[in-house]
Amino acid sequence: MALAWGLASGLGAQEAAVGLGRLHGVGHRDATYAWSLQYFQYFKPGWAVSLGWLNEGHLENHHRDGPHVQVWRFHRMASNHLRLGAGVGAYRVFDTTAAGPDPAYHNDHGVRPLLSLRADYPITLGRWGAFAQVFRTLGPEGQQTQAALVGITGRFGRRERDAEGRPRPPAEAPTQEISFLFGRTILNSFESETTRFLEPFALEYRRQVGAHLAWSVAYTDEGGLESAKRDGVSALAWLTTRSSRGTWLLGLGAGPYLTRVFPGEGEDKDHVTVRTSVRYALLLGRDLGGHWGARLQWNRTVTRYHRDTDVLLAGLAYQW
């Protein structure tokens, strides 16, 4: 599974990274935290595509985050192992902003250009490295931000070799699974109201249809948030990747989410509405042996009626 640093920019190499740092609004003095998750797929020497999630913390009147995609050009210094890169792409923004007294906030959505500069260096000559990265979001005046992050990166995806140096055959991964998941729902408001722990739950069927492509259908009950009580069925398309031994699974999914929205406090109890939203999801899986695996999943529900939620779920998957 180890991937030498010198081949990190080679064909087919993969990389996952997590970073934490500080963010401020361009032209403003207020600052907050920021964090990111990123997955890189190298498609030719020195070139890569990344998928990621950027959380811009809590600036005044703005709680903003969302997924992004970027194209990267990397250059490795000839005198050492330092690698420099520049990325450009698009950032799908989910922004909780201040509004009037009723409602007190809005969930605004949009797409913005995103620029990045990155430097990374191996901690060892194997799979692990450290990086520093600057994100710069563009857009209307007053909504541009800049973040500086540091973090850890892990490289994987290269097949192991046997004692004679020949590539080992790839591990045979299961193609279907059913997951049983429980967790907590967080409303994307300034108060970030949450459900009781283990109240939300989901039942999901997933099918792998290619080396990096899967689809899933799931029923989710988001729990008892008074202002956003709902359940529904989602159908997601997934980009996935596994470690060379098939032990770890990473995934990014998106698709439609058909929900029943139940009335809140003071509303007509018989007034149940049906709405269509969009769901984004991040998945981390670990095989436990036999047919069983552990799953950690983060779902973002994107609405047109200012009731975006994060549904954080964990549980077990039965695979075959």
N, C-alpha and C positions, 0 to 999 in steps of 0.2 A: 504493500500500500504506500510505502514511502515514495516520495517524488522529489528527486534532486532539484535543488534551486536552479541549476543551470538549464533544466528542461521545463521550468515553470511556464515559460512563454512559448512552449512548443505546441504542436498540433494536438488537440484533444485534451489538454490539461484542464483541470478544474480547480476552483478555489472558493472557499467560504470565509467570510470575515465578519467580525463584530467590533464595533467601535463606540467610544463614549467621549464626549467633549463639551464644548461651550459654543453657544450661538448668540448672535445679536442681529437686530434689524439694521440694515444699511442706512446710515444717516441718523441713527438713534443710539442712545447710550444704554438703553435697557438691554439686559442679557439674561440668558437662561441656559439650561442644559440641552444637550442633543445626543441622540444615539442612532446607530445605523446597523442594519444587517445587509450583507451583500453576497451575491453568488456570481462568480466569473466563469465564463466558458471561453477558452482560447481556441480560435478557429484557424489561425496561422501564426507563424513566429512573430511575436511583437504585437499581435492584434487580439482583442477580446471584446466580448459583449457581456455586460453585467445587468443583473436584475437585483433590485434591492428595495428596502424600506427605510425611509428617513423619518425620524420623529424630531420635530423642532421645538419640543418643550412647551413652556407656558410663557410666551411673551404677553404683554398687556393687551387684553381684548382679543388674543389670538392663541388658540391651541391647534397647532397644525402638524399634519403628518401625511404619509402616503407612499405608494410604490413608485419606483422610477426605473427607467431603462437607459443605459448609456453604451456608446461605442468608445473603445479605449485604444490608444497607441502607447506602447511601453518601450522604454530604452534601458538596457542594462549597461551600467558603467563598466568600461574595460578594465579599470584598475582595482575594482572591488566588487562585492556582491550587491551593492546598492542598485535598486531599480526605480526608475522614475516613469510616471505615466500621466497622461491627460485624457479626460473623458468629456463627452458632450452628449446630451440626450434630453429626455422629457420627464417631467415629474408630475404625477397625478395627485393634486392637492385636495386634502380633506381638512377644512378649516372651521373650527368652532369660534364664532365671532360674537361680539356684543351686539344686542339688538334692543328693542323696546322693552317695556315692562311685561308684556305678554305677547309672545314668549320673550324671555330674557336673553335668548341667544338664537343664532342661526347656525346651521351646518351648511357651509358654502363649499362648492366643489369646482374644480377647474384643472387646467393643464398649464404648466409653466416650463420654460427652458431651464436646464440644469447643467452647470459646468463643474468640473472637479479637477483637482491636481492631487497627485498621490506619490508618496515615496515609501518603499518597503525594503526590509532587510531581514535576512534569515536569522532566527534565534539559534537554530541548528542547521546543518546542511541537509536535513530531511524535510519533514512536512510542515514545520511550524515557522512562522515569521512574525515580525512586528511591523506596523505601518502607521504613517501619519497622513491625513487627508483633509483637504479643504473643499467644502461644498459652497457653491454660490448659486442661489436661485435668482432668476430674473422675472420681470413682470412690471405691473403698474408701480408708479412711485409710491413709496410707503409700505410696499409689501415684499421688497427684496430682503433677503437674509444671507448671512454668511456664517458658516460653522467650521470650526477646526476640531478634528477628532483624532484620537490615537486608539490603537487596538491590536488585536491578534488575528492572524490569518492562518488557515490550514489548507494544505494542498492535498488533493486526492484524485482518484480516477485512473491512475496508471496501473496496469496489471502487474502483479508480482511475478517474479521469475523463479524457476527452480534452481537446483544446485548446478546445473549445466548452463544456466543463463537463458533458458528458453521461457517465453511467457507462459504462465499458468492459464488454463482455460478459465473464463469468467465464471463467477459463482452463479448458479441457476436461481433466479429470484422468483418468488410466487407472483402470479398474475392477477389474483383476486383476493379480496379481503372484506370482512365485515368488522366495523369498529363500534365499540360501545364507549361513549365519552361523557364525562361530567365535568362541571366547572363553575364559572361565574360570569355574569354579564355586567358590563360597565356602559352606562349611557354617556354619549359624548356631549356633555353639557359642562358648564363651568363648575358645577358641584360634583360631577362624576358619580352620580348615584349608582349603587351596585346592588345586585341581588344577594341573597344568602348563598354561602358556599355550598356547592353540589346541587343547588336547585336547578340550574339549566342542565339539559342533557341533549345528546344527539345519538342517532343511529345512522351509520353511514356504510354504503356499499361502494367499493372502489375497484376499478379494473384497469390494469396496465395494458396498453395497446401498442407499445413501442418501447425502445430503450429509454426514452425520455418523455413519453407522452402517456397520460392516463386520463380517465374521466371518473366522476363520482356522482352519486345521488344520495342525499341525506335528508332526514327529518330532524329538525332542531326545535326544541322548546326553550325559548330564551329566558324563562323564569318570570318572576312576579314583580318586575318594575312597574310601579303604578302608572307612570306616564308613557311606558313603551312595552306593554305586555303583549307578546305575540309569539306565534309559532309558525312553522312553514316548511316547505320543501325546496331545496336548492339543487341545481345541476351544474357542476363545475368541470371545466377543463383544466388539466394540470400539466405543468412542466416539472419533471422529477429527475433525480439522479441518485445513484447508490454508490457506496464505497466499493472498492474492488472485491472485497469479500462478501458484499451484500448485507453487511451488518447494519449500516446506517442508511437512512433514507431522508432526503431533503425534497421539499416540494413547494411550489407556488401555484395557487389556483385562482380562478375567477369564473363567474357565471351568474345567471339569473337566480333570484330567490323569491318564490311566491309565498306570501305570508297572510295569515289572519291576524288582524290587529284588534285587540279587545279594548273596550271602553275603560277609561281611567276613572278616578274618583270624581263623583259629581256628574258623570255622564250617563246617558241611557244604557243600562246594562244589556239591552238586547241589540244595541247598535254595534255589531261586529262588521268590520270592513275588510276587504281583500285588496292587497296592494302588491305590486311588483317592485322589487328593489334589486340591487346588485350586491354580490358578496365577493370579497377577496379573502384569501386564506393562505397562511404559512404553515408548513407541516415539518415536524422533526420526528423521525421514527427510529426505533432501535429494536432489532430482533432479539427475542429472549430465548430462542431455541424451540425446536419442534415447529408447531403451527402458530406460535404466539409471538406477538410483538407489542411494544409499548408505543403510545402515540401522544404527542403534545401538539396541539393545534390552536392557532389564533385566527379568528374569523372577524372580519370587519363588514358590517352591514351598512350599505350606503343608500340613504333614502332621499326622497324628494319632499319630505314633510318634516324635516329637522328632528329626526329621531335615529340618528346614526348610533350604532352600538359596537362594542368589542365583546365578542364571546370567546372566552379563554377556556379551553377544554383539554382534558387529559383522560387517558383510559387505555384499554387493551384492544388489540386487533387479532382476529382469527384469520390466518392466511392459508391459501391453497393454490 
